[in-house]
Amino acid sequence: MTDDDRPLSALPSPAARAAAFVSIILGGFAGGLIGYTLVELQCHGNCGLAKGIGALVGAVVAALGMSVVAVLVLRALGEWRQIEARERAGGS
């Protein structure tokens, strides 16, 4: 079944979903590093708990932000496919 034979779906392709998942994981990892480093630069002495909390909060905030971006990108891709399919149907 080719793309032209398949009915239009709002569900993104598996590759797009995998890319969104990987981007959320990488964003969370980067946020965790930023949170850990931010606390490490400001804290002196025994700061293990504070560094852990900073890493956790940074990772969660960054992953949530990246998930919003990923959802918006996936929706835009779906709308783009819908517009292209409508133009192909109207142009032929």
C-alpha positions in Angstrom: 0.0 0.0 0.0 1.5 3.3 -1.0 1.0 6.7 0.6 -1.5 7.7 -2.0 -3.7 4.5 -1.4 -3.6 4.9 2.4 -6.4 7.0 4.1 -5.3 10.2 5.7 -4.6 9.8 9.4 -3.8 12.2 12.2 -1.4 9.6 13.6 2.2 10.6 12.8 4.5 8.1 11.1 6.5 5.8 13.4 9.8 7.5 12.4 8.3 10.9 13.4 7.2 9.5 16.7 10.6 8.0 17.4 12.3 11.2 16.5 10.0 13.1 18.9 10.7 10.6 21.7 14.5 10.8 21.2 14.3 14.6 21.2 12.4 14.6 24.5 14.9 12.3 26.1 17.8 14.4 24.8 16.1 17.6 26.0 15.6 16.1 29.5 19.2 14.9 29.6 20.4 18.4 28.7 18.1 20.0 31.2 19.4 17.7 33.9 23.0 18.6 33.1 22.1 22.3 33.2 20.2 21.9 36.6 23.1 19.9 38.1 25.7 22.4 36.9 23.7 25.4 38.1 23.5 24.0 41.6 27.2 22.9 41.5 28.4 26.4 40.7 26.4 28.0 43.5 26.8 25.4 46.3 29.9 24.8 48.5 30.5 21.9 50.8 28.2 18.8 50.9 25.7 19.4 48.2 24.7 16.0 47.0 21.0 16.3 47.7 20.9 19.8 46.2 22.7 18.7 43.0 20.3 15.8 42.7 17.3 18.0 43.1 18.7 20.5 40.6 19.3 17.7 38.1 15.8 16.3 38.6 14.0 19.6 38.3 16.1 20.7 35.3 15.4 17.3 33.5 11.7 17.4 34.2 11.3 21.0 33.1 13.3 20.6 30.0 11.6 17.3 29.0 8.1 18.9 29.5 9.1 21.9 27.4 10.5 19.6 24.7 7.4 17.5 24.7 5.3 20.6 24.0 7.6 21.4 21.1 7.4 17.8 19.8 3.6 17.7 19.9 3.4 21.0 18.1 5.8 19.7 15.4 3.9 16.5 15.0 0.6 18.3 14.6 2.1 20.7 12.1 3.4 17.7 10.1 -0.1 16.2 10.1 -1.7 19.4 8.9 0.9 19.7 6.2 0.2 16.2 5.0 -3.5 17.0 5.0 -3.0 20.2 3.0 -0.8 18.4 0.5 -3.4 15.6 0.1 -6.2 18.2 -0.4 -4.1 20.0 -3.1 -3.3 16.8 -4.9 -7.0 15.8 -4.9 -8.1 19.2 -6.1 -5.3 19.5 -8.7 -5.9 16.2 -10.4 
